[in-house]
Amino acid sequence: MLRHIRFIRVSLLSLGLMFLINYTFGQAGINNGTRAVFIFDIAKYIDYGPGFADSSVFRIGILDKDVPLFFEMGNMRKTRTKIQDKPVEIVKFNSESKITYTQVLYVNKANGFNLNKVRAAIEKHQTLLMTEGYEFRESMINFIGVEGEMPKYSVNEDMINKAGMKVNSNMLFQAVKTKEDWENLFGKASEQIVIQRDTIRQQLDLINTQKTEILHQKALLDSLDKEITAKVKTLNEKQKVLEKQFVQISKQQGEISVQKQTIVVQQNEVQIQKDTLERQKGKITVQLARIDDQLKKISDQDSKIKVQLEAIEKQKLVLYFVLLALLLVSFLGYYIYRGYRIKKEANIKLEEKNRTISMQKDEIEKQRDLAAAQRDQIGYQKRHIEDSIMYAKRIQTALIPSLELFSDKLEHFVLYKPLAIVSGDFYWVSAQSNPQVIISADCTGHGVPGAFMSMLGVTLLNEIINGKHILMPDQIIENLRQGIIKSLKQVAEEDSIKDGMDIAVCVVDFDKNILWYAGANSPLYLVRGGELTHYRADKMPVAIHYRMEPFTLHKIDIQKGDAFYIFSDGFADQFGGPKQKKFMSMQLRETLVAMAGMPMLQQGERLNEIFEGWRGDSPQIDDVTLIGVRY
């Protein structure tokens, strides 16, 4: 799966390099690399009027239907990060109606845009209109081509001065002065454009080929995702079988311990019987020696019977004694035979137990090998699951709106620190500039379960705000609550699913200077003049709950310079510091008041430093999201 993903990345990189080479080394025309250099260079030599000092960034707008020039400008921004001591921000517009305020706006006549609509969109702003291919003096600065290494352009100084800006005298000296010179350059540029169109047509054919290959790779990735799902199910089943086998092994180990104890007892009994047999053998040996002596005596007595008749009675007693000895020998033989039989039976039982133990040992070794193989397979499955989670992270990142959707009227920062690869926190910003919707949410759980909830929340917010055009915070939260209850099939029962989210919704109305706010377990802090006002949220989650009342709508009159903050509970709940305690909401409020005078971007960087310093070596316990906005 990773090999296929790398192939797609290499394909996209190769396609981008082909565009860069074509546009950088086009013969005698203006390519995207040249356009980007000219735009950045000329932007430095314009006086944008007194209002320029209040801008936090230097915004360059591109009115274009395609993206190659936008990408080229982005690459240029990596090396030229500032213009006139302000960080550069590149913005792309697809139509004249989407144009917002920028310091510089570039338009190419080849894209078919209406220049009158463009001039109307920037009429009340101090925006330098930079065009290419239009008629003489139709815009502020208009390109026709390059001659050697120098760009050829005209400058409409009257239009620039009317917009409240001034142009550097060096630029006026190098500009085309007469319409005749302009028409001569335009003829040369037309020939160059025809050559470049043929080249672009060939590149589009190559792009279509690459697009087909990418779609094929996507289908292959979808197939691999289904295989991973099936393997995860198989892995869970094997895990259950493995747990049962571990239980059986534990029982068998207990039985083996009992059998070992029994064998030890039996071995002790056999040893005692062996000792008894040895003692009995010694006694028999002594008795046999005595019998031999008696037999000798009997033999002597037999010879004496013939001689001495008077000793018959005495010899009878000797005969009785011999009979008694024979009985004794028989009795001893019986006990010897009985002991041998008992020993033989004990040895047979001992051999059977040894065979049973050996078989059980072999079975345990087989189960151990099986467990090792299953452990290796689990590790392999784990790596594939981690790859799937990384892919899920890319999906979640793509769903979260771009920070460029923030209005340029709002100075802001976003501190976003997921606990795991994917996050249960998310933020959402509307695309329209007035009113501006800003949302921070904390879903139940974190990691993969929280990420699924966050993606559900983003999808529902897109439908509620962009689809249904619902713009009041309390109505947004209520519609989101109904959507989650319906999606998760939640009912008012104790054992039903209670998953949901905490959320803070802000809507900024620039025309009326009003901030509308509503929250579910997520408050809002407003800092004005060094004092913090705490707007409390309703103690209800965005999910099924025993309390299902309407959410409270707060109307806040805001002034220029006011700063407000919305956040999840991950920052305040983080353990750390010298005593390993939580950071707490009180300390967070004091920190925000202390840094209220700093620029918002610096506030975000400082809050990140404070969080990491407080956490130290302690692990992060939850996802962290903190959004700060200055009006």
N, C-alpha and C positions, 0 to 999 in steps of 0.2 A: 504493500500500500504506500509506504514512504517513497519507494522507487517511482511510482506513478506520479505522486505529488511533486517530486523533484523534477520529473519530465515536464510537467505543466509549467513549473516555474522557469525552467530553462527555455521552454518555447516562448513564454511571455517576454523573458529577458532578451532573447534573440530578436523578437519582433520589435521591441523598443530600440534595440541597437540599430536595426535596419532603418527605422525612422530617423534616429539621431544622425546616422552617417549621411542619409539622403538630404536632410535639411541643413546639415552643417556644411557639406561640400557641394551644394548646387552651384552651377556655373553662372556667374555674373548676375545673380538675382538675389532677392531678399529671402533667406530661409529662416526657419524658426529660431535657430541659434543667433543669427544676425538680428532678428527682430527683438529677441530678449535682451541682447547687449545694448541695442539702441534705446529701448524703453528705459532700462535701468540707468544708462548714461544721461539721457536727456532729463529724466526726472530729477536729477541732482541739481540742475541749473535753473530751476523755476522757483520763484518766490510765491508761495501759496497764500499769502495774506495773513492777517493777524489771527484768524481763527485756527490756523494750522497748529499753533502751540498747544491747544487744548486736546489735540488728537493723541491717543496713546500708541497708535500704530500708523504705519504708512501703507495704505491699501492701494493696490494696483488691480483694476478690474479688466477682465478680458471678455468682450462680447463675441462669442464664437459658438458654433454648433458642434464643433469637434474638440478633441482634447490634446492634440500634439503640442500646440503652442502653450497651453496651460501646464503641461508636464515640463516643457522646456523652461518656462518661467520658474517652476518649482525647483528644478535643478539649479538654476542661476541663484535662487534665494539661499541655497546651502552655502555658497561662497560669499555672496553679498547679502549679509543678514540685515544690514541697516541702510536706510537712505535718510540723509539729514538727521542723523542720530536717533531715528525711530525704527523699531523692528518692522520688517517688511511682511505684509500679508497679501497673498494672491487670491483673488476671488474671480469665479467664472459665472457669467450670465448667459442663459440660453435664448433670451428674447429681450426686446426693448422694455417691456413692462416689468421685468424682474430687476432692472437696474436700481441699485442703492448707492449711497454716497461713497465715493472713492476719491483719492487725490489724483489718480491717473486712470483714464478709461481708453482702451485701445479697441478700434473697430476696423475690420477689413471689408472693403466694398465687395470683394469676391464672395462673401458670405450672404449678400443680398439684404442686409439690414437697412431700414429707413433712417437716414441721417437726421431728418427733421424730428422724428420721434426721439432719437438719441439726444439731440440738443434740448428738446423739451424736458427730458427726464433729468438733465443735469443743470437746468437753467438757474435754479436757486442755490446751487452749490458751487464752491470753488474747486472745480474739477477740470484738469487739463485733458482736453479731448485730442487724442493722438490717433490718426487714421492712416489708411494706406489705400491708394488706388482711386481716391475721389478727385473731383475737379479742383482746379486752382483756387485756393483761399476759401474752400467750403468748410474747413475745420480749422482748429487752432494750429496743429502741426500735422502735415500730410506727407507721407513717404511715397516716392516713386521708384526708387531702386538704389543701387550703389555704383559708384564709379571708382575703380581701384579698391581701396579699403575705406573710403569715405561714403557715408550715406548721403543721398540727395533728397532734400525735403524743402517744403515751403513753410513759412511761419506767418500766421495771421495775427499780428501784434495787437490790432484793434480789438479783435474778439477776446484775446487773452486779457487785455487791460479791462475790458468791459466786465469780465467775470471776476475782477478783483485780484488778479495775479499779475506778475511781472516776469519777463523773459530776459535771460542773460544776453548781453550785447554780443558776445562771441558767437552765440547761436544765430543771432540775426545776421551777422557778417557771413556765415557759412551757408545761409539759406538761399534758395533759388529766388531771384529778384523779379523776373519778368515772366509773363505767361508764355512767351515764345520759347524761352529756355525750358520751361515746364513741359510744353507739348513735345519738344524734341526728346527729352528724357522719357516721357510717357510712351513714345513710339518704340524706343529701345526696350523698355520694360515689358511692353506687350509681347514682343518676340520672345523674351525670356519666360514669360508666363506660359506661353504655348508649350515651350519645352518642358517646363515643370509640370504642367497638367498631364502630359504623356507619362512622365515619370511617376506621378501620383497614381495614375490609373493602373500602372503595373504594380505598384505597392498595394493598392486595394485588392487586386487579384490575389496577391500573396497573403494579405490579411484574411481573406475569405477562406483560403486553404488552411491557415493556422486556426481559424475559428472552428472549422469542421473537426480538426484534430482535437481541439480542446473539448468540444462536445462529446467526442468519442471517449476521451479520458474521463469526463464527468460521469458518463454512463458506467464506465468500469469502476469508478469510485463508489457509485451507488450499489453496484453488485457486491463489492467488497464489504460495504457497510451491512448488507443483509447477511453475508457469511459471518461477520463478527457477531451479529445478534444471535444467530443459530449456535455459534460456538459458546457464547456466554450462557445460553440455556443449557447446553450439554455440560459445561463446566459446573453449573449449579447442581445438576443431577449427580455428577461424579463426586462432588463435594459431600452430598448427603450419603452416598454409598461409602465414601471414605470414613465419615464419622461413625457409621454403623460398624465398620470393620475395626475401628479403634476401640469401640465398646467391647466387641467380641475378644479382641486381643487382651484387653484388661481383665476380662473374666477368665480367659485361659491362663494368664499369668498367675491369677489367684489360685486356680486349680493346681497348677504346676507347683506352686509353693507348698500347698497342702500335701501333694503326693511326695515331694521331697522330704517333708517331715515324717511321713509314714514310712518311707524307705529307710531313713536314718534309724527309726525305732526298730524296724524289722532287722536291719543289719546288726543292731545291738543284741537283739534276741538270738540271732544266728551265732554271734560270737560267744554268747553265754552257753549255747548248746554245744559249740565246739569245745569249750573249756570242760564242760561236764563229760563229754565223750573221752577227752584225754585222761581225766581222772579215773573214769570207769575202765579204760584200757590198762592203766597202771594197776588197778585192783585185780583185773583179770589175769595180768601177767604174774602177780604175786600168787594168786590162787592156783594158776596152772603149775607154778613151781611146787606149791604144796601138794598138788595132786600127783605130780611126778614122784615126790617123796613117798606119798601114801602108796602109790603103785609099787614102788620098790619094797615098801614094807609088806604089801599084800603078797608080792612074789616070795618074800622070805617066809611069810606066814604059811603059804601053800606048801612049801617044802617041809615046814615044821609040822603041818597037820598029820602028815604020814608018820612023823616020828612021835609027835606028842598029841595024843588023843585028848588028854586032859585040857588042852588049850582051845577046844572047839567053841566053847561058849564065848571065849575072848575074841576068837576070830569072827564069830557072828556079829559081834559089836563093830569089829573093823569093817565087815561087809556092809552093815547098816550105814556106817560112816561114809563109805564109798558111794552108796546110793544117794545119800544126802548131798555129797559133793557133786554128783552128776546132775541132780536136780538144781543145785546152785549154778552150775555151769550153764544149764539150759535157760534158767531165769536170766542170767547175765547175757546170753546170746540174744534172747528175745529183746531186752532193752537196747542192746547194740543195734539190732536190726531196726527197731522202732526209731531210734535216733537218726539212723542213716536215711530212713524214709522221710522223716520230718525235714531233714536238711535238703533232700532232693526236691521236695515240694516247695520249700522256701526259695531254692535256687531257680526253679521254674517260674515262680511268681516274680522274682526279681528280674529275670530276663524279659518277661512280658512287659513289666513296667519300664525297663530300659528301652525296649523297642517303642513303647508308646511315647516316652519322652523324646526319643530321637525323631519320631514322625511329627510330633508337635513342634519341635525345634525347626525342622525343615519347613513346616507350614508357616511358622512365624517369619523365617527368612524370606519365603516367597512374598508374604504380605508386606514385609519391609521393603523389598525391591519394588513391589507394586506401588507402595506409598511414595517411594523416591521418584518413580516414573511420573506418577500423578502430580507430585510437587513440581517437577520440571515443566510438565504441561501447563500447570497453573501459572508458573512464571512466564511462559510464552504467551498465554492468554492475557496476562496482566499487561505485558508490553503493548499488545494490540489494543487493549481497552484504553491505556493511556494515550495512544495515538488517536483513538476516537474522541477522547476528551479534548485533546488539542484542536481537533477539527471543530468540535462544538464551541471552543473558545473563539475561533475565527467567525463562526456563525453569529455568536452573541455580540462580538465586537461590531460586526456589520449591521446588526439590528439597532444598536444604540446610536442615536442621532449624532451627527458631527457637531463639534463645538463651534464651527463656523456659522451655525444657525443662530447663535446669539446676535442680537442687534448690535450694531456698532455704537449705539447710544449707551450701551451698558458695559462698563469696565468690570471684569469678572475673573474668577479662577475656579477650577474644579479639581479637588483632591480626591482621587479615585484609586483605592488600594485593595484589590481583591485578596481574600484569604487564601484561596486555592487557585487552580488554573482558571476555572470559571467562577463567576461571582453571583451571589444572591442579591446584591445591591445593583441598582441601575439609576441613570438619570435620563431625562427626556426634555427636549427643547423643540418648540414649534418652529416651522419654517417661516411663518409670516412675521413681519417686523412690528406690527401694531394691531391688536395687543400682543405682547410677547408672553408665551406660556413657558414656565420653568418648573420642572418637577424633579424631586429626589424621592426614591423609594427603597425600602428594605424588605425583601421577601423572607418568608419563613424558611429557616435553614440557610446553608451555604454550600458551596461546591456544586455538584451536578444537580441535586434536587432544587437548590435555590436558583440555579441558572435556568432550569425549565420554567420556574415561576416567573423569573424576570422576563424571559422571552414572551410568556403569555401576557404579562403586564404591558410590555412595549407594543405588542400586536393590538391589544384592546385599546390602548391610548391612541394609536394611529387611527383606529376606526372611530373612536368617540370624538376626537378633536379635529382630525383632518377629514374624516368621512362625514360625521354628523354635524360638525362645526359647533360643538358645545364648548363654550369658553369660560363659564363661571366655575370657580374651583369646587364649590360644594356639589354642583351638578356633575362635574367630571368624576369626582370620587364616588358619588352615588351610582352613576352608570358603570364605573369600573367594578364596584362591589357586586352589582347585579350580574355583570359579565363573568366574574370569577365564580360566583355561586352557581351560575348556569354551566360554566365550562367544567367545574369540578364536581357537579351534581351534589352540592352540599345541602343537607337538610338539618333541621333543628333537633338533632338527636345527640346523645352523649357520645356515641361511638362513631359518629360520622366524621368525615374529613374536615379538619379545622384549619387547613393551610390557607394562607393569605399573605397580606403585606401591610406594613406601615408606610405612610406616604405623606408628603408635604407638597401642595400645589400652589404656585404663585402665578398671578396674571398681572402684567404691568401695562397700564393704559397711559401711554405717553401724552395723549391729547389732554386728558383730565388730571394728570399727575396723581393717579390713584394706584395703589397696590392692593389687589384682591387676594386673600389667602384663606385656605381651609386645610386642615390636617387630620390625619388618623394616626394617633399615637406618635406624631412627629411634629415638634413645635417649630416656630420661626423666631429668630432673634433679629431685632432692628436696632442699629447703633446710630445715634444722632447726637452730635455735640459732646462726645465722650460719655454718654449714658446709654445703657442697653435696656430695651423694652422687650419683655418676654410674652409672645402671643402663644397661648397654650392650645394644644390640639385636643380633639375629642378622644376620650378613652375608649375607642372602638377600633378594631382592625378592619381592613378592607376584605371582609370574608363574612361567613355566617357567624353570628354572635348572639348571646342572650339579650344584648341591648342593640336594637336595630332602629335607632332614632335618626332623623336627618342630621347631616353634618353642619357645623356652625360656619357661617361665612363672615370673615373679618374684612372690613373696608378701612384701609390705611391711607391717609393723605401723606404723600412722600414729597420730600424736598430735594433739591440738587445737593449732592454730597452724601445723602443717606446711604447706609450700607445695610443689607439684610443677608441672613445666612440660613440655609436649610441643610439638613444632614441626617444620616443614619446614626444608630447608637454605638457603632463600632469604635469611634474615637474615644468617647467618654468611658466606655466599658473596658478599655485596654488596661491590663495589669502591668505594673512597672514601677519605676522610681526606687528610692532607697529601701522602702518598706514593702515593695511588691503589692501595692494597692491599686485600685482603679483610678483612672485620671479624673473622673467625675464631671458632671455637667457644670457645677459651680466654677471649677478651675477653667473649663472651656470658655465660659462666659467672661471671666476675668482676662483670659488670654486674648479674646476677640476685641474687648474694649481697649486693651493695652496697645494693640497693633492697628487700631482703626484708622490712623493717619497714613499708614503705608499704602503704596500702590497695590492693587488687588493681586497682581501676579506675584509680587514679593510676599504678600500675605500667604498665598498658597505654598510658596517655597518654604517660608518660615514655619508654617503649621506642619509641613512634612518633616522638617528637622526636629521640631518639638516632639512629634509623635515617635519618631525613631529614637530620639534621645531618652524619652520616658520608657519606651519598650525595652531598650537595651538588649540583653541576651534572652529576654523572655519571648516565647512564641506569640505571634499575632493570633488573637482569639476569634476575630469576626471580620467580615468585610467592612471597609471604611469608605464612606462617601461624604464629602463636605463641599458645598457650593456657596461661594461668596459673590455678591453682586453689588456694585455701586451705581446709584442712579445719577 
